[in-house]
């Protein structure tokens, strides 16, 4: 059975694309940090502001030496994790305020396929970006901000 060069080339190209897609983001099996729990709280701003989102918290997160915590990816949103009072927090925005066009921020491509109660934490270790998936995230009662969300959590 003869295989034409174009079919062989197509097969090789398909294999390369498939392999490169599957290796885009590999999760680490163990985290180079300790934490007690991850939880979130939906928030909504007043109608005049028109914004909504999620306050995301990772309690008692302590990274190992040489590890820098960077960002969180959760429900098609992402944001920088900031160290604050013994935990890392991020204010994720679902819908921008009316003053910024009131557009959804969750409509574009999302780099991870994760469940509703899962997030991905990105971090750098020895100069290399790595990813760890956290499961069983707890949902706390939502909050309403009359004058919009606070600038700091």
C-alpha positions in Angstrom: 0.0 0.0 0.0 1.5 3.3 -1.1 1.0 6.5 0.9 1.3 9.7 -1.0 3.7 12.4 0.2 0.8 14.9 0.8 -1.0 12.4 3.0 2.2 11.7 5.0 2.8 15.4 5.4 -0.8 16.0 6.5 -0.5 13.2 9.0 2.8 14.5 10.4 1.4 18.1 10.6 -1.8 16.8 12.4 0.3 14.9 14.9 2.5 17.9 15.7 -0.5 20.1 16.2 -2.2 17.5 18.4 0.9 17.0 20.6 1.6 20.7 20.9 -2.0 21.4 22.0 -2.0 18.7 24.6 1.2 20.0 26.1 0.3 23.6 26.4 -0.5 23.6 30.1 0.6 20.7 32.3 -0.6 20.7 35.8 1.9 19.9 38.6 1.0 16.8 40.6 1.9 18.5 43.9 1.9 22.2 44.9 5.1 23.9 46.0 3.0 25.8 48.5 0.8 25.1 51.4 -2.7 26.4 52.0 -5.7 25.6 54.2 -8.6 26.3 51.8 -9.7 28.2 48.7 -13.0 30.0 48.6 -14.9 32.6 46.7 -17.7 35.1 47.1 -19.8 36.5 44.2 -20.3 40.2 44.3 -22.6 42.6 42.6 -22.4 46.4 42.3 -25.4 48.8 42.3 -27.3 49.2 39.0 -25.7 52.7 38.5 -22.3 51.0 38.5 -23.4 47.8 36.7 -20.5 45.6 37.5 -20.2 42.1 38.9 -17.6 39.5 39.7 -16.0 37.2 42.3 -13.7 37.8 45.2 -11.3 34.9 45.3 -9.3 33.9 48.4 -6.7 31.2 49.1 -6.2 31.1 52.9 -2.9 30.7 54.6 -1.0 30.2 51.4 2.7 29.8 52.1 4.9 29.3 49.0 8.2 27.3 49.3 11.5 29.1 48.8 12.0 30.1 45.2 8.3 30.1 44.4 6.4 33.3 43.3 2.6 33.1 43.2 1.2 34.8 40.1 -2.4 34.4 39.0 -5.6 32.5 39.4 -7.9 31.2 36.7 -11.5 30.5 37.7 -14.8 30.2 35.8 -13.4 31.8 32.6 -11.9 34.7 34.6 -8.4 35.4 35.6 -6.5 37.8 37.8 -3.3 38.4 39.7 -3.2 36.9 43.2 -2.0 39.5 45.8 -0.7 38.7 49.2 -3.0 40.3 51.9 -3.2 39.5 55.6 -2.0 35.9 55.5 -3.8 34.9 52.4 -3.8 35.5 48.6 -6.7 37.4 47.0 -7.9 38.3 43.6 -10.9 40.4 42.5 -12.2 38.8 39.3 -14.6 40.9 37.2 -17.4 39.1 35.2 -19.0 42.3 33.8 -17.2 45.6 33.4 -18.8 48.7 34.9 -21.2 50.8 32.7 -18.5 53.5 32.4 -16.2 50.9 30.7 -18.8 49.5 28.2 -20.6 47.0 30.5 -19.1 44.1 28.5 -18.7 40.5 29.7 -15.1 39.4 30.4 -15.9 35.7 30.3 -16.6 35.3 26.5 -13.0 34.9 25.1 -10.8 31.8 25.0 -9.9 30.3 28.4 -6.7 28.3 28.6 -7.9 25.6 30.9 -10.7 23.0 30.9 -11.7 22.9 34.6 -14.9 22.3 36.6 -17.2 24.8 38.4 -15.5 24.3 41.8 -11.9 24.2 40.4 -9.3 26.8 39.8 -5.8 26.9 38.5 -3.0 28.8 40.2 0.0 29.9 38.1 3.3 30.5 39.7 7.0 30.7 38.8 9.5 28.3 40.2 13.2 28.8 39.4 12.1 31.1 36.5 9.7 28.6 34.9 5.9 29.2 34.9 4.0 26.3 36.3 0.3 25.5 37.0 -1.5 23.7 39.9 -5.2 22.8 40.0 -7.1 23.3 43.2 -10.4 21.4 43.6 -13.3 21.6 46.0 -13.4 25.4 46.2 -15.9 26.7 48.8 -18.6 29.2 47.9 -19.3 31.8 50.6 -22.4 34.1 50.7 -22.4 36.8 48.1 -22.0 40.5 48.8 -23.5 43.7 47.4 -21.4 46.8 46.9 -23.5 50.0 46.7 -20.7 52.1 45.3 -18.8 49.4 43.4 -16.3 46.9 44.6 -13.5 48.1 46.9 -10.1 48.8 45.3 -8.5 46.4 47.9 -9.9 43.3 49.5 
